[in-house]
Amino acid sequence: MSLTLKEPYAETRQLPREQAAELMDLLLIDTFSAPDPAIEEAWGREIDRRLAELESGQVESIPGEQVMAEVRKIVGL
């Protein structure tokens, strides 16, 4: 008999909070530790495209401090 998602979920809810968090960390690491080659390749192309735009002067960068100041203003910090 195979497990349903409800069974391990119900058991996990009985764990102490620290152990449940550790289990979540392990699941996330296991799930996302090996990047998808197609996604990695797509990001590589995107990085190359953006770098070419910056180097050609087609776009200008915005200083990180300015970006963060605008974000803080938007979220009310």
C-alpha positions as CSV (number, residue, x, y, z in Angstrom):
1,M,0.0,0.0,0.0
2,S,1.4,3.4,-1.0
3,L,1.2,6.5,1.2
4,T,-1.0,9.4,0.4
5,L,0.2,12.9,1.0
6,K,-2.3,13.3,3.9
7,E,-0.6,10.6,5.9
8,P,2.9,12.0,6.2
9,Y,1.4,15.5,6.5
10,A,-0.6,14.4,9.5
11,E,2.4,12.8,11.1
12,T,4.6,15.8,10.4
13,R,2.1,18.0,12.2
14,Q,2.7,16.0,15.3
15,L,6.5,16.7,15.3
16,P,8.0,19.4,17.4
17,R,8.3,22.6,15.4
18,E,12.1,22.3,15.1
19,Q,11.9,18.8,13.7
20,A,9.2,19.8,11.2
21,A,11.3,22.7,10.1
22,E,14.3,20.4,9.6
23,L,12.1,18.0,7.6
24,M,11.0,20.9,5.4
25,D,14.7,21.9,4.9
26,L,15.6,18.3,3.9
27,L,12.7,18.1,1.5
28,L,13.6,21.4,-0.1
29,I,17.2,20.5,-0.5
30,D,16.4,17.1,-1.9
31,T,13.8,18.7,-4.3
32,F,15.9,21.6,-5.6
33,S,19.5,20.6,-5.1
34,A,20.0,19.5,-8.7
35,P,19.1,22.4,-11.0
36,D,17.1,21.7,-14.1
37,P,19.6,21.9,-17.0
38,A,17.0,23.6,-19.2
39,I,16.4,26.3,-16.6
40,E,20.1,26.8,-16.1
41,E,20.7,27.1,-19.8
42,A,17.8,29.6,-20.1
43,W,19.3,31.7,-17.3
44,G,22.7,31.6,-18.9
45,R,21.2,33.0,-22.1
46,E,19.3,35.7,-20.2
47,I,22.4,36.7,-18.3
48,D,24.3,37.0,-21.6
49,R,21.5,39.1,-23.1
50,R,21.4,41.5,-20.2
51,L,25.1,41.9,-20.0
52,A,25.2,42.7,-23.8
53,E,22.6,45.3,-23.3
54,L,24.6,46.9,-20.4
55,E,27.8,46.8,-22.3
56,S,26.3,48.3,-25.5
57,G,24.7,51.1,-23.6
58,Q,21.2,50.0,-24.7
59,V,20.2,50.0,-21.0
60,E,21.6,51.7,-17.9
61,S,22.0,50.1,-14.6
62,I,20.4,51.5,-11.4
63,P,22.5,51.6,-8.3
64,G,21.4,49.0,-5.7
65,E,21.0,51.7,-3.0
66,Q,18.5,53.6,-5.2
67,V,16.6,50.4,-6.0
68,M,16.4,49.5,-2.3
69,A,15.3,53.1,-1.4
70,E,12.5,52.8,-3.9
71,V,11.4,49.4,-2.6
72,R,11.4,50.7,1.0
73,K,9.2,53.6,-0.1
74,I,6.8,51.3,-1.8
75,V,6.4,48.9,1.1
76,G,6.4,51.7,3.7
77,L,9.6,51.1,5.5
